[in-house]
Amino acid sequence: MDRLSFNSMAAINEERIARHQLSNEIANVSTIGFKKTFDVTLQSHQAVGQGFDSRIQPRMYVNDQVQLDPGPLMVTGRDLDVALNHKTVLGVTGSNGELAFTRRGDLKVNASGVLETGTGHLVRGQDGGPITVPPGFKLSFGTDGTLYAIDPAQQGVPQQQAIAQLLLRDASATPLSKREDGLFKVVGKEAGTDFATGPEPVSLTPQAVEGSSVNPMASMVKLIEQSRSFEHQVRIIKESKSNDESGASMMKAS
């Protein structure tokens, strides 16, 4: 009977990672540009050790890779909002000063006149440095990531001037994982490493943002399934204990 309890406890312990992952997804249903990261699955694994060689227990296998499937497109009409198309990622400066990437496109100009994301990470230009915006200029983006500025005080018909090019990379052929601050980095490389853009052309949609790629209904269904699985495993442990007690009572002398 102890094998039933052993396997049930192993299943409960292994599924905790999936529960944490689902809780994180549900908490970020409304986060702009949020991407799912973990894919988890339970597989049978033979336990090795004294007294355990004949036992098979479940083990959780995790694929820690950012899923760049596009989320819903939300048109805002705001000049500094951009939605990254396909698997394009935007280069920013992380909280530790290193190069990182994101899909968040709710951009703004801070008090120092530097372009940053909604979370305060400085946006990088194609040259790798921050993008400084002239004060008082009207800004807009092209679909290729070019930042244009118009001087409202200019005489006659105002002319657009290209002042910067966003650091955009196609990550369709490059696996990415999440950093501790929620930004992306290249799998198997040191944090802050750049990568060559992939075969797909980089592009963005101006005056729009990308919503979270989390499907709230699917996440809730998975959470319910995990809750039922937990209850099922606990029931097995209780039944195993009951059967063991019944067997012990049968061995007693009458």
QUIBELKA-V844256 format. One record per helix or strand of 3 or more residues. SS is the DSSP state (helix for helix, strand for strand). FROM is the first residue (numbers start at 1). LEN is the number of residues. Records with the same first field share a line. If there is no record, write none. Layout:
SS = FROM-LEN / FROM-LEN
This chain:
helix = 2-13 / 16-12 / 216-35
strand = 38-9 / 56-9 / 73-3 / 81-4 / 88-6 / 99-4 / 114-3 / 122-4 / 137-5 / 146-6 / 161-6 / 168-3 / 176-3 / 184-3 / 204-3 / 208-3
